[in-house]
Amino acid sequence: MKNIIFIAPPAAGKGTQSKLVSEAYNIPHISTGDLLRDEIAKGEALGISIKEDMEKGNLVSDEVITTLLRNRITSPDCQNGYILDGYPRNINQAKIYNQLLDELNYDKGVVIFFDIDRDLALKRTISRIICPNCGSSYNLLVADLKPKEDNICDRCHHQLKTRSDDTEEVFIHRFDTYINSTKELIDYYNELGLLHKIEVGTKSANEIFEEVKKVLND
Ligand SMILES: [Zn+2]
């Protein structure tokens, strides 16, 4: 069983790796955000109280998240494993999660930390370009994500434009906040011997995936 936790700062390519791992190992990608949204959509008592909490701006309790997570990871489609995204966020949650794994007799799993330098992450973000016509995305910094012809979409030949959803300042703030909030968690998993660090650098998604596979097949 491959139960995997991904820890990745913004622009480290976590979304792409989740997709690749999910397809290659036939395991679902689980985000706590989705779990909460799904529960709310059911319209049952628990979902209603979650919705009220979120509307008040309160954090959803660890107890609730653990209940949802327990249901999710014991579902049939998780029998080969799963990828957890956005959870645990802190040591307290990590301890609760470890307890849950013990109770379920699941192994402690693998934690993969995608390490990326802030300047490089910023460069990767601002060198993202997108086709406004068909939505294809490119990255000028990554060899296999560059368009074949400068500034022209490979798929539909439309002119490309920069993705401007993040200014430099906003990105740096988001990045630093993430790093500060996960530092302890990373140390915690490191001490447990569960942490595997992968340097993102300027590697392509496939190169990174090869390293992920090495970790998972060990
Ligand atoms: Zn296009």
Residues whose N, C-alpha, C, O or C-beta is under 5 A from the ligand:
A	BS01	ZN	C131 N133 C134 G135 S136 C153 R155 C156 H157 H158
